Amino acid sequence: MRKITIYLSLLLSLALIATACVSDAEEETTTTTTTTTAAPTDTTAPAATDTTEGTTEPAGPVLIGSIHPLTGGLAGAGSRMDNGAKMAVEEINAAGGIASLGGAPLELLSADSTGAAEVGQSEAERLIGEGVSAIIGTYQSAVTSNVAAIAERDGVPLVIDVAVDDSILDQGYTNVFRIQPNATSMGAGGAQFLSELAGDEIQTVAYLHDDTGFGVSVADAFEAAAAEYGIEVTTRIPYPPFEVTDLTTEMSQAAAASPDVIVVTGYYNDGLLAARAAADLEVDVKAVIGIAQGAYHTPQFVADFGADAELFFNSNYHFNSSDPKVQDVLESFEAAYGEPMDTEAMLSYQAIYVIADALERAGSADPADVRAALAETNLSDHFMAYPGPITFDETGENVNAQPVLMQVIDGAVVQVLPLDLREAEPVFPGTSWSSN
């Protein structure tokens, strides 16, 4: 009996020890799990994966800054560009966000440069302080120069949607990328188009251009390239684009030189003033041709200038209007915002998709990782009238960016050169006042 009692006591002791061991193990497991799930999550980086559940939690939003002139004289273009970016963000989020980041949505932080370089710079600093992974912008070369310097300093990638001045990317930056053609490409391409359009019929040009870095750089590039085609720029007439309210005097000076054509480079409002002066004066030229002109390729120009817009040319960046998917985008934009989408808005829309592509490949929202992915971009599924994919060289230039020559024909802006993008035969010579 005594032996049985001892045996039972031993069994009871072993059971108590085993119970204690299991309890300790459960306590240790519970503590480890709590520590893992309680760890803070960076909202700009991929969310942690909960391996106990076997699923990936969606990350917090990836912040993207958008800097454009939302007030002031360029607010029309700037607001459309911001809306283009917003539409792209909404589409990407509706499609499931950034898959490699657990379905993280994009969040656009819009900023108003007011058209001033120093304001754009301070807005870039603010957005970077708020944790953006990348920035797009800014429509003006002067503003973009300041924003690019800040982006480079702070290591946050800037994708230039619209800003042409070569000097922006002549600084050796590694964090700045440009989707559109630069000033050299715009000026040289414009000169080539004039030669292809008319051959020996264009030998002399009078050139009106804004006096900012944008206008001067394009005019310089055009003049150098035009000489190679036997085209002489006989007079250059610069003007302050944000101060001028009438260009009749300047247009009269251009016409007095008796050129074959008058070329105009500038923004929308001053482009409209130049067109109005040309029509009012009925200048005796074979054509008025924009080179990187902010008005003559837009639906707004046709709406604002009416029948007088007929036959104006413009060599500029452009979406590929012969692509069905581009037509879908144009229809969606007009349905959402109640006005036609111009190329500037399309470039902002495109910039968001370029960044989304980089985020997807990087699998990270850290600006350094996004920059590295942007440098390796090879995006063939884009919306622009380029002969190849969007891909950047070591300076950040899009190697396949090219201008397109367009003309207003029968009240619509159509592509006329290069030949593979032609939608209609160009009308040359011709102006709206000479054809009436």
C-alpha positions as CSV (number, residue, x, y, z in Angstrom):
1,M,0.0,0.0,0.0
2,R,2.8,2.3,0.9
3,K,4.5,1.6,-2.6
4,I,1.2,2.5,-4.4
5,T,1.0,5.8,-2.5
6,I,4.6,6.7,-3.4
7,Y,3.9,5.8,-7.1
8,L,0.8,8.0,-7.2
9,S,2.7,10.9,-5.6
10,L,5.4,10.6,-8.3
11,L,2.8,10.7,-11.1
12,L,1.2,13.7,-9.6
13,S,4.5,15.5,-9.3
14,L,5.4,14.8,-13.0
15,A,2.0,16.0,-14.1
16,L,2.4,19.3,-12.2
17,I,5.9,19.7,-13.8
18,A,4.5,19.1,-17.3
19,T,1.7,21.5,-16.8
20,A,4.1,24.2,-15.6
21,C,6.3,23.6,-18.7
22,V,3.4,23.9,-21.1
23,S,2.2,27.1,-19.3
24,D,5.6,28.7,-19.6
25,A,5.8,27.8,-23.3
26,E,2.4,29.4,-24.0
27,E,3.4,32.5,-22.1
28,E,6.6,32.8,-24.1
29,T,4.7,32.3,-27.4
30,T,2.1,34.9,-26.5
31,T,4.8,37.4,-25.6
32,T,6.6,36.9,-28.9
33,T,3.5,37.3,-31.0
34,T,2.4,40.4,-29.2
35,T,5.8,42.0,-29.8
36,T,5.7,41.2,-33.5
37,T,2.2,42.6,-34.1
38,A,2.6,45.6,-32.0
39,A,5.6,46.9,-34.0
40,P,4.9,50.3,-35.6
41,T,4.3,50.3,-39.4
42,D,5.8,53.1,-41.6
43,T,2.9,54.3,-43.7
44,T,5.1,55.1,-46.6
45,A,6.7,51.6,-46.7
46,P,5.3,48.1,-47.3
47,A,3.2,46.8,-44.4
48,A,4.6,43.8,-42.4
49,T,3.5,40.4,-43.4
50,D,1.6,38.4,-40.7
51,T,3.0,34.9,-41.2
52,T,0.7,33.4,-38.6
53,E,-2.3,34.2,-40.8
54,G,-0.7,33.6,-44.2
55,T,-1.9,36.9,-45.7
56,T,-0.4,40.3,-46.6
57,E,-2.0,43.3,-44.9
58,P,-2.4,46.3,-47.3
59,A,0.2,49.0,-46.7
60,G,-0.6,52.6,-45.8
61,P,-0.9,55.1,-48.7
62,V,2.1,56.0,-50.8
63,L,2.3,59.8,-50.9
64,I,3.1,61.5,-54.2
65,G,3.5,65.3,-54.5
66,S,2.1,67.3,-57.4
67,I,3.3,70.9,-57.8
68,H,1.7,73.1,-60.5
69,P,0.4,76.7,-60.8
70,L,-3.1,76.3,-59.4
71,T,-3.7,80.0,-59.1
72,G,-2.5,83.0,-61.1
73,G,-2.2,83.4,-64.9
74,L,-1.3,79.8,-65.6
75,A,-4.0,78.3,-63.3
76,G,-6.0,76.9,-66.2
77,A,-3.2,74.7,-67.4
78,G,-2.0,73.9,-63.9
79,S,-5.4,72.8,-62.7
80,R,-5.9,70.5,-65.7
81,M,-2.5,69.0,-65.0
82,D,-3.3,68.4,-61.3
83,N,-6.6,66.8,-62.4
84,G,-4.8,64.6,-64.8
85,A,-2.6,63.4,-61.9
86,K,-5.7,62.9,-59.7
87,M,-7.4,60.8,-62.4
88,A,-4.4,58.5,-62.7
89,V,-4.3,58.0,-58.9
90,E,-8.0,57.2,-58.8
91,E,-7.6,54.6,-61.6
92,I,-4.6,52.9,-60.0
93,N,-6.3,52.7,-56.6
94,A,-9.5,51.3,-58.2
95,A,-7.4,48.6,-59.9
96,G,-6.0,47.5,-56.5
97,G,-3.2,49.9,-55.7
98,I,0.5,48.9,-55.8
99,A,0.4,45.1,-55.7
100,S,4.0,44.7,-54.6
101,L,3.2,46.8,-51.6
102,G,0.3,44.7,-50.5
103,G,-2.2,46.8,-52.5
104,A,-1.1,50.1,-51.0
105,P,-3.1,53.0,-52.4
106,L,-1.6,56.2,-53.8
107,E,-2.4,59.5,-52.2
108,L,-1.8,62.7,-54.2
109,L,-0.7,65.8,-52.2
110,S,-1.4,68.8,-54.5
111,A,0.6,72.0,-54.1
112,D,0.2,75.4,-55.7
113,S,3.4,77.0,-57.1
114,T,1.4,80.2,-57.9
115,G,3.8,80.4,-60.9
116,A,6.6,81.6,-58.7
117,A,9.9,79.7,-58.4
118,E,10.5,80.5,-54.8
119,V,6.9,79.3,-53.9
120,G,7.4,76.1,-55.8
121,Q,10.7,75.5,-53.9
122,S,9.1,76.0,-50.5
123,E,6.2,73.7,-51.5
124,A,8.7,71.0,-52.5
125,E,10.3,71.3,-49.1
126,R,7.0,71.0,-47.4
127,L,5.9,67.9,-49.4
128,I,9.3,66.2,-48.7
129,G,8.8,67.0,-45.0
130,E,5.4,65.3,-45.2
131,G,7.0,62.1,-46.5
132,V,6.3,61.9,-50.2
133,S,8.0,59.1,-52.1
134,A,8.2,61.2,-55.3
135,I,7.1,64.5,-56.8
136,I,5.7,65.5,-60.3
137,G,5.7,68.9,-61.8
138,T,5.8,71.7,-62.5
139,Y,4.9,73.2,-66.0
140,Q,7.4,76.1,-65.8
141,S,11.1,75.7,-66.3
142,A,12.1,78.4,-63.7
143,V,9.9,76.7,-61.0
144,T,11.1,73.2,-62.0
145,S,14.8,74.3,-61.7
146,N,14.3,75.2,-58.1
147,V,12.2,72.2,-57.3
148,A,14.8,69.9,-59.0
149,A,17.5,71.4,-56.8
150,I,15.5,70.5,-53.6
151,A,14.6,67.1,-54.9
152,E,18.3,66.3,-55.6
153,R,19.4,67.7,-52.2
154,D,16.9,65.7,-50.3
155,G,17.1,62.5,-52.3
156,V,13.5,62.4,-53.4
157,P,12.8,61.7,-57.1
158,L,11.2,64.4,-59.3
159,V,9.5,63.3,-62.5
160,I,9.1,66.3,-64.7
161,D,5.8,66.2,-66.6
162,V,6.3,69.6,-68.3
163,A,9.4,71.8,-68.3
164,V,11.7,72.1,-71.3
165,D,14.9,74.0,-70.4
166,D,18.0,71.9,-71.0
167,S,19.8,73.4,-68.0
168,I,17.5,71.7,-65.5
169,L,19.2,68.4,-66.3
170,D,22.6,69.8,-67.1
171,Q,23.5,69.9,-63.4
172,G,24.4,66.2,-63.0
173,Y,21.4,65.4,-61.0
174,T,20.6,61.7,-60.2
175,N,17.1,62.2,-58.8
176,V,15.4,64.1,-61.6
177,F,13.7,62.5,-64.7
178,R,12.0,64.2,-67.6
179,I,9.2,62.6,-69.7
180,Q,8.8,65.3,-72.4
181,P,11.3,66.4,-75.0
182,N,13.9,68.9,-73.8
183,A,14.6,72.3,-75.4
184,T,17.2,71.0,-77.9
185,S,14.8,68.3,-79.1
186,M,11.9,70.8,-79.3
187,G,13.9,73.4,-81.2
188,A,15.7,71.0,-83.5
189,G,12.6,69.0,-84.2
190,G,10.7,72.1,-85.0
191,A,13.3,73.1,-87.6
192,Q,13.3,69.7,-89.1
193,F,9.5,69.8,-89.4
194,L,9.6,73.2,-91.2
195,S,12.0,71.7,-93.7
196,E,9.9,68.6,-94.3
197,L,6.7,70.6,-94.4
198,A,7.7,73.1,-97.1
199,G,11.3,72.5,-98.3
200,D,12.6,75.6,-100.1
201,E,9.4,77.5,-99.5
202,I,10.6,78.4,-96.0
203,Q,13.9,80.3,-96.1
204,T,13.3,83.1,-93.6
205,V,11.7,83.2,-90.1
206,A,10.8,86.0,-87.7
207,Y,10.8,84.5,-84.2
208,L,8.6,85.8,-81.3
209,H,9.5,84.1,-78.0
210,D,9.0,84.7,-74.3
211,D,12.1,85.9,-72.5
212,T,12.3,83.2,-69.8
213,G,14.8,80.3,-69.8
214,F,12.1,78.3,-71.5
215,G,11.6,80.6,-74.5
216,V,15.2,81.5,-75.0
217,S,16.5,77.9,-74.8
218,V,14.0,76.7,-77.4
219,A,14.7,79.7,-79.7
220,D,18.4,79.1,-79.4
221,A,18.1,75.4,-80.3
222,F,15.7,76.2,-83.2
223,E,18.0,78.9,-84.7
224,A,21.1,76.6,-84.6
225,A,19.2,73.7,-86.2
226,A,17.4,75.8,-88.8
227,A,20.7,77.0,-90.2
228,E,21.5,73.4,-91.1
229,Y,18.3,73.3,-93.3
230,G,19.1,76.6,-95.0
231,I,16.5,78.5,-92.9
232,E,17.6,81.9,-91.5
233,V,16.1,83.5,-88.4
234,T,16.1,87.1,-89.5
235,T,14.8,88.6,-86.3
236,R,14.1,87.5,-82.8
237,I,11.6,89.5,-80.6
238,P,11.6,88.5,-77.0
239,Y,8.8,89.6,-74.6
240,P,7.9,89.1,-70.9
241,P,5.1,86.4,-71.0
242,F,3.6,87.1,-67.6
243,E,3.4,90.9,-67.9
244,V,2.5,91.4,-71.6
245,T,-1.2,92.2,-72.3
246,D,-0.9,92.9,-76.0
247,L,1.6,91.7,-78.7
248,T,0.5,93.9,-81.6
249,T,3.7,95.9,-81.6
250,E,5.9,92.8,-81.4
251,M,3.9,91.1,-84.2
252,S,4.2,94.2,-86.3
253,Q,7.9,94.1,-85.9
254,A,8.0,90.5,-87.0
255,A,5.9,91.2,-90.0
256,A,8.0,94.1,-91.0
257,A,10.9,91.7,-91.6
258,S,8.9,90.1,-94.4
259,P,9.6,86.6,-93.3
260,D,8.2,83.4,-95.0
261,V,6.8,82.3,-91.7
262,I,6.4,83.7,-88.1
263,V,7.4,81.3,-85.3
264,V,6.1,81.7,-81.8
265,T,7.3,80.1,-78.5
266,G,5.6,80.8,-75.1
267,Y,2.8,79.9,-72.8
268,Y,-0.9,79.8,-73.4
269,N,-2.0,83.3,-72.6
270,D,0.8,85.1,-74.5
271,G,0.3,82.6,-77.4
272,L,-3.3,83.6,-77.6
273,L,-2.2,87.3,-77.7
274,A,0.3,86.6,-80.5
275,A,-2.4,84.7,-82.5
276,R,-4.9,87.6,-82.0
277,A,-2.3,90.1,-83.1
278,A,-1.4,88.1,-86.2
279,A,-5.1,87.7,-87.2
280,D,-5.9,91.4,-86.5
281,L,-2.9,92.5,-88.6
282,E,-3.5,89.9,-91.2
283,V,0.2,89.4,-91.4
284,D,1.4,88.5,-94.9
285,V,3.2,85.2,-94.2
286,K,2.8,81.6,-95.4
287,A,2.0,80.4,-91.9
288,V,2.2,81.1,-88.2
289,I,3.9,78.2,-86.5
290,G,4.3,77.5,-82.8
291,I,7.5,75.8,-81.6
292,A,6.9,74.5,-78.0
293,Q,3.9,77.0,-78.0
294,G,1.6,76.4,-75.1
295,A,-1.6,77.3,-77.0
296,Y,-1.8,76.2,-80.6
297,H,-2.1,72.4,-80.0
298,T,-4.8,72.6,-77.4
299,P,-8.6,72.2,-77.6
300,Q,-8.8,75.4,-75.5
301,F,-7.2,77.4,-78.2
302,V,-9.8,76.3,-80.8
303,A,-12.6,77.1,-78.3
304,D,-11.1,80.5,-77.4
305,F,-10.0,81.6,-80.8
306,G,-12.9,80.2,-82.9
307,A,-12.6,80.2,-86.7
308,D,-9.4,82.3,-86.5
309,A,-7.6,79.3,-85.0
310,E,-7.8,77.5,-88.4
311,L,-4.4,76.5,-89.9
312,F,-2.2,77.5,-87.0
313,F,0.7,75.0,-86.6
314,N,2.4,73.8,-83.5
315,S,5.4,71.6,-83.0
316,N,5.2,70.3,-79.5
317,Y,4.9,67.3,-77.2
318,H,1.6,65.4,-77.8
319,F,-0.3,62.4,-76.7
320,N,-0.7,59.7,-79.4
321,S,-4.2,60.6,-80.5
322,S,-4.4,57.7,-82.9
323,D,-4.2,55.2,-80.0
324,P,-7.6,53.9,-78.9
325,K,-6.6,53.8,-75.2
326,V,-5.6,57.5,-75.4
327,Q,-9.1,58.3,-76.7
328,D,-10.5,56.4,-73.7
329,V,-8.5,58.6,-71.4
330,L,-9.6,61.8,-73.1
331,E,-13.2,60.7,-72.8
332,S,-12.8,59.9,-69.1
333,F,-11.2,63.2,-68.3
334,E,-13.8,65.3,-70.0
335,A,-16.6,63.3,-68.3
336,A,-14.9,63.8,-64.9
337,Y,-13.9,67.4,-65.2
338,G,-16.1,68.9,-67.8
339,E,-13.4,70.2,-70.2
340,P,-11.1,68.6,-72.8
341,M,-7.9,67.1,-71.7
342,D,-4.8,68.8,-73.2
343,T,-1.3,67.3,-73.6
344,E,0.0,68.9,-70.4
345,A,-2.7,67.2,-68.4
346,M,-1.9,63.9,-70.2
347,L,1.8,64.3,-69.3
348,S,0.9,64.7,-65.6
349,Y,-1.4,61.6,-65.9
350,Q,1.5,59.8,-67.6
351,A,3.9,60.8,-64.8
352,I,1.8,59.2,-62.2
353,Y,1.8,55.9,-64.1
354,V,5.6,56.1,-64.5
355,I,6.0,56.4,-60.7
356,A,3.5,53.6,-60.1
357,D,5.5,51.4,-62.5
358,A,8.6,52.2,-60.5
359,L,6.9,51.5,-57.1
360,E,5.7,48.2,-58.4
361,R,9.1,47.1,-59.5
362,A,10.9,48.6,-56.4
363,G,8.5,46.8,-53.9
364,S,9.2,49.8,-51.7
365,A,8.0,53.4,-51.2
366,D,11.4,54.6,-49.9
367,P,12.5,57.5,-52.2
368,A,15.9,56.0,-52.8
369,D,14.4,52.7,-54.0
370,V,11.9,54.5,-56.2
371,R,14.7,56.6,-57.7
372,A,16.7,53.4,-58.5
373,A,13.6,51.8,-60.1
374,L,12.9,55.0,-62.1
375,A,16.4,54.9,-63.5
376,E,15.6,51.4,-64.9
377,T,12.3,52.4,-66.4
378,N,11.4,50.8,-69.8
379,L,7.7,51.6,-70.1
380,S,6.3,50.7,-73.5
381,D,2.6,50.8,-72.5
382,H,2.4,54.6,-72.4
383,F,0.2,57.4,-73.9
384,M,2.6,59.6,-75.7
385,A,3.4,60.0,-79.4
386,Y,7.0,58.6,-79.0
387,P,8.7,56.0,-81.2
388,G,9.7,53.8,-78.3
389,P,9.3,53.1,-74.6
390,I,9.7,55.7,-71.9
391,T,13.3,55.1,-70.7
392,F,15.8,57.5,-69.2
393,D,19.5,58.0,-69.9
394,E,22.1,58.7,-67.3
395,T,21.1,62.4,-67.1
396,G,17.4,61.7,-66.6
397,E,16.2,62.5,-70.2
398,N,13.6,60.3,-71.9
399,V,15.6,59.0,-74.8
400,N,12.5,58.5,-77.0
401,A,10.8,61.8,-76.4
402,Q,10.0,63.7,-79.6
403,P,7.8,66.6,-80.7
404,V,4.9,66.2,-83.1
405,L,3.8,68.8,-85.7
406,M,0.1,69.6,-85.4
407,Q,-2.3,71.9,-87.3
408,V,-5.8,73.1,-86.7
409,I,-7.8,71.8,-89.6
410,D,-11.6,72.1,-89.8
411,G,-11.7,73.1,-86.1
412,A,-9.7,70.1,-84.8
413,V,-6.1,69.7,-83.8
414,V,-4.6,66.9,-85.9
415,Q,-1.1,65.4,-86.2
416,V,0.6,66.0,-89.5
417,L,4.2,65.0,-88.9
418,P,6.0,62.7,-88.6
419,L,4.5,60.6,-91.3
420,D,3.8,57.5,-89.2
421,L,1.6,59.6,-86.9
422,R,-0.1,61.7,-89.6
423,E,-3.9,62.0,-89.2
424,A,-4.4,64.5,-92.1
425,E,-2.5,66.2,-94.9
426,P,-1.1,69.6,-93.7
427,V,-2.3,72.8,-95.4
428,F,0.6,74.9,-96.4
429,P,0.8,77.7,-97.2
430,G,-2.2,79.0,-95.3
431,T,-3.6,81.2,-92.5
432,S,-7.1,81.6,-91.4
433,W,-7.2,85.2,-92.7
434,S,-5.7,84.4,-96.1
435,S,-8.1,81.5,-96.6
436,N,-11.3,83.5,-95.9
